[in-house]
Amino acid sequence: LDPQPHLQTAVGPSLFAFPAQSNFSGVQHPLDWVRDAQGRGYRVLLDAAAYVPTHRLSLRQVPADFVAISFYKMFGYPTGVGALLGRHEAMRTLRRRFFGGGTVQFVSVQNRVERRKTGSEGFEDGTPSFLAMPAVCDGIRWWREVNGPATHVRLSQLTADLLARLTMWEDRVVEYGPRDLSARGATVAFNLRRNGLLIPYEEVEASARTVGLAIRGGCFCNPGAAERAFNHAPRRARACLQRGPFSIPRFRTCLQGAAVGALRVSLGIATSDADVARLVDHIAALVG
Ligand SMILES: Cc1ncc(COP(=O)(O)O)c(C=O)c1O
């Protein structure tokens, strides 16, 4: 997974974007890629949405030009509000080719002229989610009180326990992320097999709901990682995607039972030992 040998020196304005922790496999990419890519002439966007809920991130030590975070992943509420942090100097290099409401100082339609707002305001199209935003301040206060980043010690232990249990089922569990705790977070992606056949992820997701477990199924908004993990032959997948109306079951049938989605368990600040035990019991019941 080390892209650095392939990362050529940038020839023009270039952006290197990567997740500090993958939302698919939980793998944590080295943060020194940031300085490395900058040294090759790139601006760097670090997607820290899955990383900061359990880790402290120093922008002095990791001087990414842009960092994306998502508040509900840190403290559960509010959804729909995140932040894209940008260094002033990096922000000044951005040029927009379009604009939306709230991002201009003035606009004259008849004269076909407008002037953009400066700084971050020039990028915030539309009405911000202002009714939800006060909750962010409360969330950050609470986050400091409970020392959110320190949770990774407890969550590493829980993740290790879960991985150990999954490994015990051998080929009845197909895991997609790193098997040990080096360079991984508390996101665990897998599929289950019964009698040698993959259990459709939707079935596992639905049955988990009945015992109060929220397991996410699908490709987790990361189609690239999913296709690679599921090892789809590109031509075959293309033919299946172009054939008639799309549905997950049809796509699965066309790929002759290959995985078309996975299950993802994200352990977080609210997860207890009992939750993991319930998950393990549920998987045991499914794989038989
Ligand atoms: C690394 C990463 N980036 C981005 C996202 C998407 O964030 P949001 O749900 O706030 O759009 C996720 C969600 O799982 C994620 O883990």
PDBQT file of the ligand as one rigid body, heavy atoms in Angstrom, charges set to zero:
ROOT
HETATM    1  C1  LIG A 301     -11.954   8.418   6.290  1.00  0.00    +0.000 C 
HETATM    2  C2  LIG A 301     -13.373   8.900   6.036  1.00  0.00    +0.000 A 
HETATM    3  N1  LIG A 301     -13.571   9.949   5.251  1.00  0.00    +0.000 NA
HETATM    4  C3  LIG A 301     -14.810  10.426   4.988  1.00  0.00    +0.000 A 
HETATM    5  C4  LIG A 301     -15.916   9.814   5.514  1.00  0.00    +0.000 A 
HETATM    6  C5  LIG A 301     -17.274  10.399   5.211  1.00  0.00    +0.000 C 
HETATM    7  O1  LIG A 301     -17.597  11.346   6.198  1.00  0.00    +0.000 OA
HETATM    8  P1  LIG A 301     -19.066  11.979   6.286  1.00  0.00    +0.000 P 
HETATM    9  O2  LIG A 301     -19.986  10.879   6.681  1.00  0.00    +0.000 OA
HETATM   10  O3  LIG A 301     -18.970  13.049   7.337  1.00  0.00    +0.000 OA
HETATM   11  O4  LIG A 301     -19.380  12.514   4.933  1.00  0.00    +0.000 OA
HETATM   12  C6  LIG A 301     -15.769   8.700   6.316  1.00  0.00    +0.000 A 
HETATM   13  C7  LIG A 301     -16.975   7.984   6.819  1.00  0.00    +0.000 C 
HETATM   14  O5  LIG A 301     -16.920   6.795   7.107  1.00  0.00    +0.000 OA
HETATM   15  C8  LIG A 301     -14.474   8.257   6.627  1.00  0.00    +0.000 A 
HETATM   16  O6  LIG A 301     -14.275   7.213   7.466  1.00  0.00    +0.000 OA
ENDROOT
TORSDOF 0
